[in-house]
Amino acid sequence: MKRVLLTGGNGFFGTRFRETHNHTFEILSTDVNELNILDKEKVDNALHLFKPDYVIHAAAIALTDFCNENPGKCHEINVTGTVNIAEACRNTGSKMIFLSTEQVFNGNTESGPYSLFSF
């Protein structure tokens, strides 16, 4: 059975992923109380001990108003924490699946750095 380490396990996505896939994968669901993604050493240790095939990284601050009022704290968690997860995945060979919010799209008519593609 494949192993999945899930960050943000108590959030919207995490709770639903566990409910849907708890018989498909061996899931280690973490939230800030179990794994603070800002603590690089603990992140590295968690991945080395659990040896996940996949890390689904869903831990973040996604509240737009809070992010606007606290950009430093949000950058720390949403960027630095994500870098810690990505580096630990690279070091252990785990595949990382990164989730983000639709809030990165501001509704402008300009396409920005994105381009359309089809499969």
KAGIMO-V629134 format. One record per run of one state. SS is the DSSP state (~ for helix, > for strand, _ for the rest). FROM is the first residue (numbers start at 1). LEN is the number of residues. If there is no record, write none. Layout:
# KAGIMO-V629134
SS|FROM|LEN ; SS|FROM|LEN
This chain:
# KAGIMO-V629134
_|1|2 ; >|3|5 ; _|8|4 ; ~|12|10 ; _|22|4 ; >|26|4 ; _|30|10 ; ~|40|11 ; _|51|3 ; >|54|4 ; _|58|6 ; ~|64|6 ; _|70|1 ; ~|71|22 ; _|93|2 ; >|95|4 ; _|99|3 ; ~|102|3 ; _|105|15
